[in-house]
Structures are given as structure tokens and as C-alpha cells.
Amino acid sequence: MEINFNVLSKPIRGSFPSFSPKVSSGASRNKICFPSQHSTGLKFGSQERSWDISSTPKSRVRKDERMKHSSAISAVLTDDNSTMAPLEEDVKTENIGLLNLDPTLEPYLDHFRHRMKRYVDQKMLIEKYEGPLEEFAQGYLKFGFNREDGCIVYREWAPAAQEAEVIGDFNGWNGSNHMMEKDQFGVWSIRIPDVDSKPVIPHNSRVKFRFKHGNGVWVDRIPAWIKYATADATKFAAPYDGVYWDPPPSERYHFKYPRPPKPRAPRIYEAHVGMSSSEPRVNSYREFADDVLPRIKANNYNTVQLMAIMEHSYYGSFGYHVTNFFAVSNRYGNPEDLKYLIDKAHSLGLQVLVDVVHSHASNNVTDGLNGFDIGQGSQESYFHAGERGYHKLWDSRLFNYANWEVLRFLLSNLRWWLEEYNFDGFRFDGITSMLYVHHGINMGFTGNYNEYFSEATDVDAVVYLMLANNLIHKIFPDATVIAEDVSGMPGLSRPVSEGGIGFDYRLAMAIPDKWIDYLKNKNDEDWSMKEVTSSLTNRRYTEKCIAYAESHDQSIVGDKTIAFLLMDKEMYSGMSCLTDASPVVDRGIALHKMIHFFTMALGGEGYLNFMGNEFGHPEWIDFPREGNNWSYDKCRRQWNLADSEHLRYKFMNAFDRAMNSLDEKFSFLASGKQIVSSMDDDNKVVVFERGDLVFVFNFHPNNTYEGYKVGCDLPGKYRVALDSDAWEFGGHGRAGHDVDHFTSPEGIPGVPETNFNGRPNSFKVLSPARTCVAYYRVDERMSEAEDYQTDICSELLPTANIEESDEKLDDSLSTNISNIGQTVVVSVEERDKELKDSPSVSIISDAVPAEWADSDANVWGED
């Protein structure tokens, strides 16, 4: 048997799972799938140096004076021989803190120093010529349409244009009287004085930027910094127009509620406003706020992640082909309506994240940023020229992250969403495409460090992401920033000051692939508890992950959700509570609950669910398109299924609510204590501890175990906190919730080899087939009446003191406990040999001990 210990600081030598993720070639959204895992000894990536750092690009910066306004410095980093001022914010180019956490990165020290130097030099250049990074990221106060001293001032960066004018409803689309002037940096501008103290361009009127090519052809484009864009809804495939948005004070939405405190661990509800209606139509921001946000709050989520907010002309792109980066999607309402939604969420205590797409841009010409590319070189364009500027699988354009104006545009875009709309953070889409010049296409990431740190690394993009995370956390220190990366780039979720890229979390994208693989390709009897557990716990030390069993990716047409994979056609006919559940439905609901709870409890430091999956929404998502006769029937959420008392969907919804409530009361997601003590493949049982809770998962399709022995840390009395088999969750009520489970000591104190599964105490439970139960240790100081409020179905639960209990930890291992940590697999033989002379336990904080620099191994595989 193998015992899985959560090692939260200096690792224990032992037998670790060999990591070898692979990426499916040719997929438009690259996904990781895991091969079988075996304990074959330590394997942390190649130690070989396989490349040399090329010289840093020469500077093209004019250094004679500080720029008075926007500059067009392109591909700027710094001169190799330039002298820079002392570094700030404890950012050092020589000593890379990330290597203290993972000494096996030492062969790539030159790479880290190179990209850190690039980051520092780029930041200092910005500060020299533009002022602090935060000011540089206020480009929206200069570019686009702004009010200045009784005028409307419009500026646009278009260095390749020969002539330019502004047109719109205000001048009858004739710009002859509104010609623009170009400065030395390729910025066109015009000042339009008010007439009779009124703006010449009325609020909510259409505008465009008209400019002439080098070949004499005039073209009309939507301004790059436009804050609102619309299309004529009465015309099929009508072109988009930019809209001048400057409502009078009486029509502006004024925020009433402060941002809620940042949660210790995010429980994220991923949502799409447009498809959130129960009717086959596009929903609105205000309807979502009034109808859907209360549902999210009722299910005890603390974070909402909004998809498809940035304007995208093609609805079916799910919001990932952005055309107008500063504009809200007009399908759901106007900018003031979105502000109402966010304010309503804050009033409910929900933080709101927005999907930000800076990895690519729509290929559209007439209504997108691509329209400004008229064949000029990369230095005068938002995008790279040639093949490097085009993503062949996504059919989209790729940014030139070394361009000064691209940096201004993208960094300003982040600040705009934070400050104008009070968003609380971001989920960065498609990070893998940014990190590598091959964009992850047809790449199989095996975990070899050469794949992450080589000529294939796009250092320009890495520097941009470092700047972005620095900016976000400086403007709003409590922001939550999540990266979508399938490659497992080391350091992605470590601070910039350590040499990391600076994200707070990364999505654990291998987990849903593992579940889909099992549901599609394995019989229940063939499920490996070790393999599934390894997939959930296989993440980098100190790099936080957001775990999820399924997201929108598994819901789109051509794929199936977990519920649909489990129950398929019986979701149409077998969900009535008025008849007995069929074996298919009984199995489906049971495994749906277990899979989501297992993922939440063991898969990361946060949890995510896509809208509707909490109650097993049937069918798939299919946006209106020619192939379905432009139907909205599959582009909605049937909330009535979860609300109907006579349908079994309510059971999955209730359990989802209970899972979140359990974390709300016990904060197990935020706890660094994560110890898997048993992965029993014969009996299909997994036992682990997370925070103050003990979890028992029995995946066996038939076997119920009476008196099943469960190892635990602290002695005392344990009771049921959450039971998937409870009647209110559609179960069979086989486990008693009023039963006291008393522990027995195991072995000799301080001698781990005499313990039970490495745990100093144990208690016995009834473990029915296809159930999961979480147990909590009774606080003897509480009254009997208070303690009986243990069933998670009730409104209240005893709140655990996580810090206090962690300080009492004594698992007879030489293990340091901090707030962030991962699980490693250690064979009993290796563990016993290693731990004979080290019985003590020490407690540390998030700080990394200095002696770690001498550790010979403290990193393990990626998702």
C-alpha cells in the first residue's frame, strides 16, 4: 500500500509519481491527458542545459527627454550596456527566489535572469518616459474619445495611415471638416470644441475612424479604444459601429456597495450572461443580476466569473474572439447595466472576475482591432507580421507584446476593467498560446523543464504578463488573478519578485480530462483510486490551483457534461421523484456528487463550477448558427429543472450548495493540511484529511463496508458533517448522522511505522457503496444542542478554528506545515526508512525557510 502525505515545506525523500502529461495534438483548445502513474523514483525534469540566452535586443528609445504624451516605441527593452537605477520592490535579477523553492530549476538560472532583466528594464523604461506603470496604464484617458476643457478630444494610434478623419452621425458621415493631425509617434488627434456649451458628438451616437492606405484607398474602422459598440439588431449580420458613450450624470450608474473582502479560497461560479435565461433568447445584465446572482449566492459561492463580457461580434465564439477590448458586449445591455450587475454582486458579498482575452484578437477587419493592420511591419501594428502574428487553429491575430503601444493598450485595458467597472480580478484566457512561440500547437508537454525554458519561450509575452500582474496587484492588492495554462509552466503562480509570472492561481486543467476519460473509457470496477488521486494532487509546490470537474469546455456542442455522460437519455425520462430511480439514474446522481466533491476537496486551493452543472443540466450548449437554423434552444439554462420539487435535479443542486457551505464553515480549501492516508484500489476507497475534516470516498459500485477503519490525526469524537447519501441529496440514508465515532490510538506515539496508514489515531465508519462522507471532530466545549447542528443540510455548522487545529497537528512525521502545499506519494518502506530518526513536527508560516536552498528535491509534477 502507498500512503499519500501532504508535504508543505521541506519534502520527504521517497517514491514520487513520475509525471508525464501529454497534450492532444491538433486541438483548438489544448488539453492535458495523463498516462498511468507509477512510483518509479524521483523525477523532477531534466537537469540539462540545452540552449544559450541570446543577446538582449538593442534599444530604439529616444532618451533625450521625457515623452509628453503617447509614444510609439516599438519592440523596446533596453540596451545591453545601459545603466539602470536601483531596483525597487525587492525585484532582483541575480538572486531568483523561485530557485529556493525548486532547486531543480538551477540549470535554467540564465533564463530566469534574462527574463527578469527584460522585465526590470522594460518597467524602468516605462517609468522613465511615461511615469509610473499605473499612469502608463491609463491610456484610456488620452486615447479614444475624452472630454478636455470644453472639447471632445479623439486620439488614435495608426502610424501606417496616410490621412485620417473622424466620421459619424454627428457629421453625416462626412469627415471633410474633421480631419485629424498625425504626430511623430504615429498618433492621430483632433479637438472638437463644444457648440453652445454642448458636445458636438451626442452621447450614444455612432462614430468611426476613417483613414487612407498608402495605396490611396480609404477605409472605415471602429476606434480601437471605443467604450461601446453596437450593431443594428434588425439586420442580419449587420456591421458593428463604434458608439460615443458619455451619459449625463443622471443616467450614469453610481456604485453603492464596496468590494467584498477577498475570500480565503475562491469558490467560483463560471457564468455566461447571454445564455443565462431560461427562455431561448439572449439574457441581459440586469436580468442576470436580479435573477441569477441570488441563485449563485444561495448555493454559497463567493465568486462569480463572467465570460464573454469584452465585445465580440460573433456570439458563437463564447466571447474569445474579441473585437473591441474596452467595450462591454452590447447584446446584454450597455455599460451602466453591467455596473448594476457588478454592484448587485458586491451587495451579496460576491466578488466578480472577468474573462480577459489578451492572448489573441478576432481576425475581423471591419469591426475589430485587426482592421488597423494594413500590411505594415510589426513595429507599427498591434500584431506580429507574417505567420507569427496568426494563430492557425483559432483563426485569430497574435499581439506583438514587445511593442510599446501594445503594452499601453493591454495594460490600460486591465486597469479600465478594474476601475471603471469595479471588477475584482481576472481569468486570463489562453495563456499557453502566449508563453510559447509555438503556442502549444501539436505540443506534448512531458514535464521536462527544457520544454518551458528554451528558445520556444516567448519572453516578450512573459514580460507582459509579469507587468500585468504587477500592475493589477498594485492598483488593487486584493485582486484575484487566474491563469488558464495547460502546459504547467513552473513559476506561473509565484510572485514576480521571486522570478515568477505573478498569477494568484492557475486552472487545474488536467482534472476534467481525467474524469471524462474515466467516464468514457473505463468500467466502474476498473477505476484506479491511486491514479485519480494522483491526478487531483499532482500540482506544483506552493503554486495554488483552481480545481474543477467540468467547465464550459465540457458543455459545448460535440462534448458532454458529466451528468450527460452518466445518465444520457434517461435525463429526459428518469428524473421524476414520483417513481423509483433506475440503476442508471441512481448511479449517475451518486457519481455526479462524488466526482464534484472529490475534485473540490482534494484538487486545489479553490473550486470552479460552470453555470448549470451544479444541478446536472442536461444536453449541451450550442450557440445559434447556420447549422442549427440560428436556434437559441440549446443556448440557455433551464433553471426550472432545479426548482421543480418532483425532479431529481434538485438533489444535485442541494448537494452543490452543501459542498460550498461545508467550506464556508470549515475553510478546508484554504487549509494547508492535506494528507491522503489510504488509496485502496481493491475496495475502491480513498481516505484523506483536509483541514479539520476527514473524508471517506467509497467508489465501489456494490460493496458497503461496515466498521471500515479510517486513520486520522487528532484523537477525540467524530461526527458526520456532510453525507452524499443523505435523503435530501437523493441518497438512501444509510449512514447515521447521530452516531459518535470515537478514536483509538494507533501504535507507539512518535513511531510512525507502528501507526495505522501513517496516522496516529483511527475510528471506524459505515461506508456505503458510491458515497462520500466528511467527518468533523467534535468540539467538546460546545453544548450538545450546538453540536447537533452538524448536518450540512441545516443552516448552521460548527465553525472550525483552522489555525488552532493546524497548530495541534502531530502526525509523527518530519513535516513542516504551511498554508499552501501539495500531496506527494511515499511508499511505506521508503517512508519508514527516511523517518526513523525524525519524529518531530514543526509549524511554519508562508515564508520559505532559508535551509530550503540546500534541499535536494522539493518540486513535483504539473497538471
VOKOLTOR-36823 format. One record per residue (C-alpha): residue number from 0; x, y, z. Coordinates in steps of 0.5 Angstrom, whole numbers. Each point is the difference from the previous one (the first is absolute). Layout:
<sites>
seq, east, north, up
NUM, X, Y, Z
...
</sites>
This chain:
<sites>
seq, east, north, up
0, 0, 0, 0
1, 2, 7, -1
2, -1, 6, 5
3, -1, 7, -3
4, 3, 5, 4
5, -1, 8, 0
6, 7, 3, 0
7, -1, 7, 1
8, 7, 2, 0
9, 7, -4, 0
10, -2, -6, -4
11, 1, -7, 3
12, 4, -5, -5
13, -4, -6, -2
14, -3, -2, -6
15, -4, 5, -4
16, -5, -1, -6
17, 4, 1, -7
18, -4, 6, -3
19, -1, -1, -8
20, -5, 5, -2
21, -2, 0, -8
22, -4, 5, -4
23, -4, -2, -5
24, 2, 2, -7
25, -4, 4, -5
26, -5, 2, 6
27, -2, 7, -1
28, 0, 0, 8
29, 6, -3, 2
30, -2, -5, 6
31, 5, -5, 4
32, -2, -7, 1
33, 4, -4, 5
34, 3, -7, -1
35, 0, -5, 5
36, 4, 2, 6
37, 6, -5, 3
38, 4, 1, 6
39, 7, 0, -3
40, 4, 4, 4
41, 1, 8, 0
42, -1, 3, -7
43, 0, 8, 0
44, 2, 2, -7
45, 6, 0, -4
46, 7, 3, 3
47, 3, 1, -7
48, 1, 7, -3
49, -2, 0, -7
50, 0, 7, -2
51, 4, 6, 1
52, -3, 7, 1
53, 0, 5, -6
54, 2, 7, 1
55, -5, 5, 2
56, -3, 4, -5
57, 3, 7, -1
58, -4, 6, 2
59, -3, 4, -5
60, -2, 5, 5
61, 1, 7, 0
62, 3, 2, 6
63, 1, 8, 0
64, -7, 2, 3
65, -6, -3, 4
66, -6, -1, -5
67, -5, 5, 0
68, -6, -5, -2
69, 0, -7, -3
70, 6, -2, -3
71, 1, -6, -6
72, 6, -3, 3
73, -1, -7, -3
74, 4, -6, 2
75, 3, 4, 5
76, 4, -4, 6
77, 7, 3, 2
78, 7, 1, -3
79, 4, -6, 3
80, 5, 6, 2
81, -5, 4, 3
82, 1, 2, 8
83, -7, 0, 3
84, -2, 3, 7
85, 0, -5, 6
86, -6, -5, 0
87, -6, 1, 4
88, -5, -4, 3
89, 5, -5, 2
90, 1, -3, -7
91, 7, -3, -1
92, 3, -2, -7
93, 5, -4, 4
94, -3, -4, 5
95, -6, -3, -2
96, -4, -2, 6
97, -4, -6, -5
98, 6, -4, 0
99, 0, 0, 8
100, -7, -4, -1
101, 2, -4, -5
102, 8, -1, -1
103, -1, -5, -6
104, -1, 7, -4
105, 7, 2, 2
106, 2, -2, -7
107, -4, 5, -3
108, 2, 6, 4
109, 3, 3, -6
110, -7, 0, -3
111, -3, 3, 6
112, 5, 5, 1
113, -1, 2, -7
114, -8, 1, 0
115, 1, 3, 7
116, 5, 5, -3
117, -5, 1, -6
118, -6, 2, 5
119, 4, 4, 4
120, 3, 4, -6
121, -7, 1, -3
122, -3, 2, 6
123, 5, 5, 1
124, 0, 3, -7
125, -8, 1, 1
126, 2, 4, 7
127, 5, 4, -4
128, -4, 2, -6
129, -7, 0, 3
130, 0, 0, 7
131, -2, -6, 5
132, -3, -6, -3
133, -7, 2, 3
134, 0, 6, -4
135, 2, -3, -6
136, -6, -5, 0
137, -5, 6, 0
138, 1, 0, -8
139, -8, 1, 0
140, 1, 7, 3
141, 4, 2, -6
142, -2, -5, -6
143, -7, -1, -3
144, -5, 6, 2
145, 0, 4, 6
146, -2, 7, 3
147, 5, 5, 1
148, -1, 7, 1
149, -7, 1, -4
150, 2, -4, -5
151, 0, -7, -2
152, 7, -3, -2
153, 1, -6, -4
154, 7, -4, -1
155, 1, -6, -4
156, 7, -4, -1
157, 0, -1, -7
158, 7, 1, -3
159, -1, -3, -6
160, -6, 4, -2
161, 2, 6, -5
162, -6, 4, 1
163, -6, 0, 6
164, -6, 3, 2
165, -6, -2, 5
166, -7, -1, -3
167, -7, -2, 3
168, -7, 2, 1
169, 3, 7, 2
170, 2, 2, -6
171, -4, -4, -5
172, 6, -5, -1
173, 4, 5, -4
174, 6, 2, 3
175, 3, 5, -4
176, -1, 5, 6
177, 3, -4, 5
178, 7, -2, -3
179, 5, -3, 5
180, 7, 2, 1
181, 6, -5, 1
182, 6, 1, 5
183, 7, -3, -1
184, -2, -6, 4
185, -6, -2, -5
186, -6, 2, 5
187, -5, 4, -4
188, -4, 5, 4
189, -6, 5, 0
190, -3, 5, 4
191, -8, 1, -1
192, -2, 7, 4
193, -7, 0, 3
194, -5, 4, -3
195, -5, 4, 4
196, 3, -4, 6
197, -2, -7, -2
198, 5, -5, -3
199, -1, -1, -8
200, 0, -7, 0
201, -6, -2, 4
202, 0, -6, 5
203, -2, -6, -2
204, 1, 2, -8
205, 4, -4, -5
206, 8, 1, -1
207, 5, -3, -4
208, 8, 2, -2
209, 1, 1, -8
210, 7, -1, -2
211, 3, 0, -7
212, 5, -6, -2
213, 7, 1, -3
214, -4, -2, -7
215, -5, 5, 1
216, -6, -4, 2
217, -4, 3, 6
218, -3, -5, 5
219, -4, 1, 6
220, 1, -3, 7
221, -2, -1, 7
222, 4, 4, 4
223, 5, -4, 4
224, -2, 3, 7
225, -7, 0, -1
226, -4, -1, 6
227, -6, -2, -3
228, -2, -3, -7
229, -7, -3, -3
230, -3, -3, -6
231, -7, 1, -3
232, -4, -6, 3
233, -5, 1, -5
234, 5, -2, -6
235, 3, -7, -1
236, 8, 0, 1
237, 0, 8, 1
238, 7, 3, 0
239, 1, 3, 7
240, 1, 7, 2
241, 4, 4, 5
242, -4, 4, 5
243, 2, 6, 3
244, -2, -1, 8
245, 0, 6, 4
246, -7, -1, 4
247, -2, 6, 4
248, 1, 0, 8
249, -8, -2, 1
250, 1, -6, -5
251, 7, -3, 3
252, -1, -5, 5
253, 4, 1, 6
254, 3, -5, 4
255, -4, -1, 7
256, 4, -6, 3
257, 7, -1, 2
258, 4, -6, -3
259, -1, -6, 5
260, 6, -3, 4
261, 5, -5, -4
262, -2, -7, 2
263, 5, -4, 3
264, -2, -5, -6
265, -4, 1, -6
266, -6, -4, -2
267, -1, 3, -7
268, -7, -1, -4
269, 2, 1, -7
270, -6, 3, -4
271, -2, 3, -7
272, -5, 6, 1
273, -3, -1, -7
274, -1, -8, 1
275, -3, 1, 7
276, -7, 1, -2
277, -5, -6, 1
278, -3, 3, -7
279, 3, -2, -7
280, 3, 8, 0
281, 6, 4, 2
282, -1, 2, 7
283, 2, 7, 3
284, 5, 2, 5
285, -6, 3, 4
286, -4, -7, 0
287, 6, -4, 2
288, 2, 5, 6
289, -8, -1, 2
290, -1, -7, -2
291, 7, -4, 0
292, 4, 3, 5
293, -5, -1, 6
294, 1, -8, -2
295, 7, 1, 0
296, 0, 3, 7
297, -5, -5, 2
298, 5, -6, -2
299, 5, 3, 5
300, 5, 2, -6
301, 4, 6, 2
302, 3, 2, -7
303, -3, 1, -7
304, 4, -1, -6
305, -3, 4, -6
306, 1, -3, -7
307, -1, 4, -7
308, 0, 7, 3
309, 5, 3, -5
310, -3, 2, -6
311, 0, -6, -5
312, -4, 1, -7
313, -1, -8, -1
314, -5, -2, 6
315, 2, -8, -1
316, 8, 2, 2
317, -2, -1, 7
318, 3, 7, 1
319, 7, -2, -2
320, 1, 4, -7
321, 0, 7, 3
322, -1, 5, -5
323, -1, 6, 5
324, 4, 0, 6
325, -2, 6, 4
326, -8, -1, -2
327, -5, -5, 4
328, -4, -5, -4
329, -6, 4, -2
330, -4, -6, -1
331, -1, 0, 7
332, -1, 8, 1
333, 4, 6, 1
334, 6, 2, 5
335, -5, 2, 5
336, -3, -6, 0
337, 6, -4, 1
338, 2, 5, 6
339, -7, -2, 3
340, 2, -7, 0
341, 6, 0, 3
342, -2, 5, 5
343, -6, -5, 2
344, 5, -6, 0
345, 4, 4, 5
346, -6, 2, 4
347, -1, -8, 1
348, 7, -1, 2
349, 2, -3, -6
350, 7, 2, -4
351, 0, 1, -7
352, 5, -3, -5
353, 0, 2, -8
354, 3, -5, -5
355, 5, 5, -3
356, 3, -3, -7
357, 7, 3, -1
358, 3, -6, -4
359, -3, 2, -7
360, -5, 4, -3
361, -6, -1, -5
362, 2, -1, -7
363, -6, 5, -2
364, 2, 6, -4
365, -6, 5, -1
366, -1, -1, 8
367, 6, -2, 3
368, 7, 2, 2
369, 3, -4, -6
370, -3, 6, -4
371, 5, 4, 1
372, 5, -5, -3
373, 1, 2, -7
374, 6, -4, -1
375, 5, 5, 4
376, 6, -3, 4
377, -1, -3, 7
378, 3, 7, 3
379, -6, 4, -3
380, -5, -5, 2
381, -3, -4, 6
382, 1, -6, -3
383, 6, -4, -3
384, 1, -1, -7
385, 0, -6, -4
386, -1, -7, 3
387, 2, 2, 7
388, -6, 5, 0
389, -5, -5, -2
390, -3, -6, 4
391, -2, -5, -5
392, -4, -4, 5
393, -4, 6, 3
394, 0, 4, -7
395, 2, 6, 4
396, 5, 5, 1
397, 6, 0, 5
398, 3, 6, 3
399, 7, 3, 0
400, 1, 0, 7
401, 7, 4, -1
402, -4, 6, -3
403, 0, 6, 5
404, -7, 2, -3
405, -3, -7, 1
406, 3, 0, 7
407, -4, 6, 2
408, -6, -3, -4
409, -1, -6, 4
410, 3, 2, 7
411, -5, 6, -1
412, -6, -5, -1
413, 2, -3, 6
414, -1, 6, 4
415, -6, 2, -3
416, -4, -6, 2
417, 2, 0, 7
418, -1, 8, 1
419, -6, 1, -5
420, -4, -6, 2
421, 3, -2, 7
422, 2, -7, -2
423, 3, -4, 5
424, 5, -3, -5
425, 1, -4, -6
426, 1, -7, -3
427, 5, 0, -6
428, -2, -4, -5
429, 5, -4, -5
430, 6, 1, 4
431, 3, -6, -3
432, 0, 4, -7
433, 3, 6, 3
434, 6, -4, 4
435, 3, -3, -7
436, 1, 2, -7
437, -3, -7, -2
438, -6, 2, 4
439, -1, -7, 3
440, -2, -3, -7
441, 2, -7, -1
442, 4, 0, 6
443, 0, -5, 5
444, 3, 2, 7
445, 3, -5, 4
446, 2, 4, 6
447, 8, 0, -3
448, 2, 7, 2
449, 3, 1, -7
450, -7, 1, -3
451, -1, 6, 5
452, 6, 4, 0
453, 3, 0, -7
454, 0, 4, -7
455, -7, -2, 0
456, -2, 4, 6
457, -3, 7, -3
458, 4, 4, 5
459, -4, 6, -2
460, -6, -3, 2
461, 2, -2, 6
462, 3, 7, 2
463, -7, 3, -2
464, -3, -5, 5
465, 5, 2, 5
466, -2, 7, -1
467, -7, -1, 0
468, 0, -4, 7
469, 4, 5, 3
470, -5, 6, -2
471, -6, -4, 2
472, 2, -1, 7
473, 3, 7, 1
474, -7, 3, -2
475, -4, -5, 3
476, 4, -4, 5
477, -6, -5, 2
478, -1, -2, -8
479, 0, -7, -2
480, 3, -2, -6
481, 0, -7, -3
482, 4, -2, -6
483, -3, -5, -5
484, 6, -4, -2
485, 0, -8, -2
486, 8, 0, 0
487, 2, 0, 7
488, 5, 6, 0
489, 4, 0, 6
490, -1, 6, 4
491, -6, 3, -4
492, -4, 1, 7
493, 6, 2, 4
494, 1, 8, 2
495, 4, 4, -6
496, 5, 2, 6
497, 2, -8, 0
498, 1, 0, -7
499, -7, -3, -1
500, -5, 3, -5
501, -5, 2, 6
502, -6, -3, -1
503, -4, -2, 6
504, -3, -7, -2
505, 0, -4, -7
506, -5, -4, -2
507, 1, -8, 1
508, -2, -2, -7
509, 2, -7, 0
510, -5, -2, 6
511, -6, 1, -5
512, 3, -4, -5
513, 2, -6, 4
514, -8, 0, 2
515, -2, 0, -7
516, 5, -5, -2
517, -3, -5, 6
518, -7, 1, -1
519, 1, -1, -8
520, 5, -6, 0
521, 0, -4, 7
522, -5, -4, 4
523, -1, 2, 7
524, 3, -6, 2
525, 7, 2, -4
526, 0, 7, 4
527, 7, 1, 3
528, 0, 3, 6
529, 7, 2, 0
530, 0, 2, -7
531, -6, 5, 1
532, 3, 2, 7
533, 7, 2, -3
534, -4, 4, -6
535, -3, 4, 6
536, 6, 1, 4
537, 5, 1, -6
538, 2, 7, 1
539, 6, 4, 1
540, 2, 2, 7
541, -2, 7, 2
542, -4, 1, -6
543, -7, 1, 1
544, -5, -3, -5
545, -8, 0, -1
546, -3, -7, -1
547, -6, -1, -4
548, -3, -7, -2
549, -3, 4, -6
550, -1, 7, -3
551, -3, 3, -6
552, 5, -4, -5
553, -3, -7, 2
554, -7, 3, -1
555, 0, 3, -7
556, -2, -4, -6
557, 4, -6, -2
558, 1, -2, 7
559, -4, -2, 6
560, 0, 2, 7
561, 1, -5, 6
562, -8, 0, 1
563, -1, -2, -7
564, 6, -5, -1
565, -3, -3, 7
566, -8, 0, -2
567, 0, 2, -7
568, -7, -1, -3
569, -3, -2, 7
570, 1, 7, 2
571, -7, 1, -4
572, -4, -5, 2
573, 3, -3, 7
574, 1, 6, 4
575, -7, 0, 4
576, 0, -1, 7
577, -7, -3, -1
578, 3, -6, -2
579, 6, -4, 3
580, 6, 2, -4
581, 3, -5, -5
582, 7, -3, 1
583, 3, 5, -5
584, -3, 6, 4
585, 2, -3, 7
586, 7, -1, -3
587, 0, 7, -3
588, -2, 4, 5
589, 4, -3, 5
590, 7, 0, -4
591, -2, 7, -2
592, 0, 2, 7
593, 6, -4, 2
594, 4, 3, -6
595, -1, 7, 1
596, 1, 0, 8
597, 7, -5, -1
598, 2, 6, -5
599, -2, 5, 5
600, 3, -3, 6
601, 7, -2, -3
602, 1, 3, -7
603, 3, 7, 2
604, -1, 6, 4
605, -6, 3, -3
606, -6, -3, -4
607, -4, 2, -6
608, -7, -3, -3
609, -3, 2, -6
610, -7, 3, 0
611, -5, -5, 0
612, 5, -6, 1
613, -2, 0, 8
614, -6, -3, -2
615, 2, -4, -6
616, -3, 4, -5
617, -2, -5, -6
618, 2, 1, -7
619, 6, 4, -3
620, 1, 8, -2
621, -1, 1, -7
622, 0, 8, -2
623, -4, 2, -5
624, 3, -1, -7
625, -2, -2, -7
626, 1, -8, 2
627, -6, 1, 5
628, -4, 4, -4
629, 2, 6, 5
630, -3, -3, 5
631, 0, 2, 8
632, -3, -6, 2
633, 7, -3, 3
634, 3, 7, 2
635, -4, 1, 6
636, 0, -3, 7
637, -7, -4, 3
638, 0, 2, 7
639, -7, -3, 1
640, 3, -7, 0
641, 4, 2, 6
642, -6, 4, 3
643, -5, -6, -1
644, -1, -4, 6
645, -2, -6, -4
646, 6, 0, -4
647, 7, -4, 3
648, 4, 6, -3
649, -2, 4, 7
650, 4, -6, 3
651, 7, 2, -3
652, -2, 7, 1
653, -1, -1, 7
654, 7, -3, 1
655, 4, 5, -4
656, -3, 5, 5
657, 2, -4, 6
658, 7, -1, -3
659, 1, 7, 0
660, -3, 1, 7
661, 5, -5, 2
662, 6, 4, -2
663, -4, 6, 3
664, 0, -3, 7
665, 7, -4, 0
666, 4, 4, -5
667, 3, -6, -3
668, 2, 2, -6
669, 5, 6, 3
670, 3, -5, 5
671, 7, -3, -2
672, -1, -6, 4
673, -2, -5, -6
674, 2, -8, 2
675, -2, -6, -4
676, 1, -6, 4
677, -4, -5, -4
678, -1, -2, -7
679, -3, -6, 0
680, -1, -3, -7
681, -2, -7, 2
682, -6, 3, 4
683, -1, 7, -4
684, 1, 4, 6
685, 4, 7, 1
686, 1, 3, 7
687, 3, 7, 1
688, 1, 5, 4
689, -1, 8, -2
690, 0, 5, 5
691, -4, -2, 6
692, -4, -5, -4
693, 1, -8, -1
694, -3, -2, -7
695, -2, -7, -2
696, -2, -2, -7
697, -2, -7, -2
698, -1, 0, -8
699, -1, -8, 1
700, -7, -1, -5
701, -2, -5, 5
702, 4, -1, 7
703, -2, 3, 6
704, 5, 0, 6
705, -3, -1, 7
706, 6, 2, 5
707, 5, 3, -5
708, 6, 2, 3
709, 2, 8, -1
710, 6, 3, 2
711, 0, 7, 3
712, 5, 5, 3
713, -4, 2, 7
714, -3, -4, 5
715, -7, 1, 2
716, -7, -1, -2
717, -2, 1, -8
718, -7, 1, -3
719, -3, 1, -7
720, 1, 7, -3
721, -2, -2, -7
722, -3, -6, -3
723, -2, -1, -7
724, -4, -6, 1
725, -5, 4, 5
726, -7, 0, -2
727, 0, 8, -2
728, 5, -2, -5
729, -4, -5, -4
730, 4, -6, 4
731, -2, -6, 4
732, 1, 3, 7
733, 5, -6, 2
734, 5, 4, 5
735, -3, 2, 6
736, 1, 7, 2
737, -1, 0, 7
738, 6, -5, 1
739, 6, 2, 4
740, 7, -3, -3
741, 5, -1, 6
742, 7, 0, -2
743, 5, -6, 2
744, 8, 2, 1
745, 4, -4, -5
746, 7, -3, 1
747, 5, 4, 4
748, 0, 7, 1
749, 6, 3, -4
750, 1, -6, -4
751, -4, 0, -7
752, 2, -7, -2
753, -5, -2, 5
754, -6, 5, -2
755, -6, -2, -4
756, 2, 2, -7
757, 4, 5, 3
758, -5, 3, 4
759, 1, 0, 8
760, -8, -1, 1
761, -6, -3, -3
762, -7, -1, 0
763, -5, -5, -3
764, -6, 2, -5
765, -5, -3, -4
766, 2, 2, -8
767, -6, -2, -4
768, 2, -1, -8
769, 0, 6, -4
770, 0, 5, 6
771, 5, 5, 2
772, -1, 3, 8
773, 4, 5, 3
774, 1, 0, 8
775, 2, 5, 4
776, 3, 0, 7
777, -5, 2, 6
778, 2, 6, 4
779, -1, -3, 7
780, -1, 7, 2
781, -6, 1, -4
782, -7, -1, 3
783, -4, -7, -2
784, -5, 5, -4
785, 5, 4, -3
786, 4, -6, -3
787, -6, -4, -2
788, 0, 6, -6
789, 5, -5, -3
790, -4, -2, -6
791, 2, 5, -6
792, -7, 0, -3
793, -2, 4, 6
794, 1, 8, 0
795, 6, 0, 5
796, 6, -4, 1
797, 5, 0, 6
798, 6, 4, -3
799, 7, -3, 1
800, 6, 4, 2
801, 4, -2, -5
802, 6, 4, 2
803, 0, -3, 7
804, -1, -7, -2
805, 5, 0, -5
806, 5, 2, 6
807, -2, -6, 3
808, 2, -4, -5
809, 4, -6, 2
810, 1, -6, -6
811, 6, -2, 3
812, 4, 2, -7
813, 5, 4, -1
814, -4, 5, -4
815, -1, 8, 0
816, -7, 2, -1
817, -1, 7, -3
818, -7, 3, -3
819, 2, -3, -7
820, 2, -7, -2
821, -1, -6, -5
822, 0, -7, 1
823, 5, -5, -1
824, 0, -7, 0
825, 5, -4, 4
826, 1, -8, 0
827, -1, -3, 7
828, 7, -3, 0
829, 4, 7, -2
830, -4, 4, 5
831, 2, -5, 6
832, 7, 0, -2
833, 0, 8, -1
834, -4, 2, 6
835, 3, -5, 6
836, 4, 6, 2
837, -4, 6, -1
838, -7, -1, 4
839, -1, 7, 2
840, -5, 5, -4
841, 2, 8, -1
842, -5, 5, -2
843, 2, 6, -5
844, -4, 5, -3
845, 0, 2, -7
846, 7, 2, 0
847, 5, -4, -3
848, 6, -3, 5
849, 7, 2, -2
850, 2, -7, 0
851, -4, -2, -6
852, 5, 3, -4
853, 4, -7, 2
854, -6, -4, -2
855, 2, -6, -5
856, -8, 0, -2
857, -6, 4, 1
858, -4, 0, -6
859, -5, -5, -3
860, -4, 0, -7
861, -4, 4, -3
862, -8, -1, -2
</sites>
